[in-house]
Amino acid sequence: MINFNGTIVSQDDNILTENRAFLYGDGVFETVKIINNKILFLEDHYFRLMSSMRVVRMEIPMNFTMEYLEEQILSVVATNGCSASARARITVYRNDGGYYLPQNNTISFLIHSQPLENTLYAIEKKNYEVDLYKDFYITKQLLSSIKTTNKIINITGSIFADENGLDNCLLLNDSKNVVEALQGNLFMLVGNKLITPPVSEGCLNGVMRRQILNLAKKIGNLEVKEAVISPFDLQKADELFVTNVIKGIQPITQYRKKSFETNTALQLLEKLNEMISST
């Protein structure tokens, strides 16, 4: 079952032959994590979605309040029986009509959800190997910082990772700097400095990225900064980890011949779970 424009319907009922998100990638989306019938970081997700819709010139309906979207997401989660722990995605796309030039800028939305095993964030203690993906590059522009339905670099990069026995890949921008991972933002620890690329480098303006930046600043001996990361810098790192709202924090244990520690990632994960449990 899915939530289509506020109504719970069978997934098979939604025909996509004229859908602009399907035809042109004319859509934006948010993926949220639900724990005990509560959407984590709801306000951050909501305002990023509203900002994304404005960037791509979609009309925002008057009823698209944060409370309305929360109700719509939780309704499909409850219908699917996964309120204890779930991921849900809301996709907003321009309505049918036109070719590259839309006939109008009104929107529809679709929400679907899936159950998750864990409630709080957990780290699987396993090797996690990454390498650079260099077939295509991310551009340093505003569109790269929002979640549109055009994710072809992430798709081709995921195929490359699978073909080469990797768990993830790191993406480069057109200046050949490291921007992010396929499924989230990248953090690098060098000594007592925790570094993540600025959004101006072309990385996603991640919701979990924001949480980790705030939590890391509360660790007394840690210097937190946004700075450019070159591929050469990765070899000098003590830790690398990836963040997103579904996984939380995923430590990277190996990049090429370099192995990494995971202590700071585990410390931040503990603080993240403490923050969630206290709210």
Order of alpha helices (4+ residues) and beta strands (2+ residues): beta-beta-alpha-beta-beta-alpha-alpha-beta-beta-beta-alpha-beta-beta-beta-beta-alpha-beta-alpha-beta-beta-beta-beta-alpha
